[in-house]
Amino acid sequence: MKKYRVFATCDIGAEALHRLVEQGYELELYDRVDPPPKDLILEKVKSGVDALITTLRDEIDEEIFQAGKNTLKVIAQDAVGFDNIDREAANRYQIPFTNTPEVLTEATAEFAFFILGCVSRKLYPSERLVREKKWKTWHPYLPLLGDEATGKTVAVIGTGRIGKAFILKCTGMDMDILCHDALAEDHEFIASLQELFDLKFKSRLSKRRSTIRYASFKEALQNGDYVSLHVPLAPETHHLIDDSALDLMKPTAYLINTSRGSIVDEQALYRALKENQIAGVALDVFEQEPLSEDSPLRDEQLEERVRLFHHFASAGRQTRLSPDPEVGMAGRCVQGVIDVLAGHYGGDPFRMPYVVNKEAFKSLVSDQ
Ligand code: GLV
């Protein structure tokens, strides 16, 4: 029997990868820290690998699909986002690709919430003060003050899985929540939370009656003390936060981005920060990753108001590494490979839970 070959462009976690070996597959692992050059991925695909494990650093385009058209059976992305994969090309060549939704929802949402607090309560400058031995005395407002989150208004742009999980984190802070989603509104979710807020207020667990509702993009930006982005990168969301969006925000507001860097026009953001159009920003993602050494966002004059992280939101130990597909990205990623190669779900990609481009396989279902 033919031994399936799997090429992983990255060590996504030894325990999870071992599950592939247990299946009898031959694992070829690119185990350096940096991603492999595109030519190597192409070479592997041309050599006939059956499955590719990819990360968001790998550009999986027409050329790769073309090279794998008779041999490549699945691409499993170790991330929920898949903007690095050309979905139309995948569909043209009828190659399923999978992602790792759900298992990283809570980790990403809590990280967004934590960096919201980090930038607004000035955690980094406070710690630096202590470490640099510049903390001279306690004083009511010098050398720094932060802005509270409790009782403020948070605008949540995108109410998919992660946006909703983020909203749930905010409910503990008695915040008012303005939701915006250009594609789908979940009014049941909103109604349940409003009921919860009402109950908390009525039973005196909260001093104020918080509110939650959907709003237009403009209204959300105009009224948010915090604006947190939870939309996937697509042509419609590229530079969603541009000059005009930043103009709408309050000068006291903070922007939080844990989705994809290109949702925000970084040049426009830099201008807005310089001109004090917004109070601050916490970014986990950038237009170019890693952030270039000469990025204006590194401007030292802005340091107190700008928090920068290394695309770290989902990087909880279990979330990243657990081999269990119900717990970890690594587990869910290898499960995507196994489902296809082992022919689970009757070998029908349309029925496989982690396949993203199900539309390419719809015909299999209607033929039954
Ligand atoms: C991380 O950014 C992911 O898409 O999983």
Residues whose N, C-alpha, C, O or C-beta is under 5 A from the ligand:
A	BS01	GLV	D78 A79 V80 G81 S259
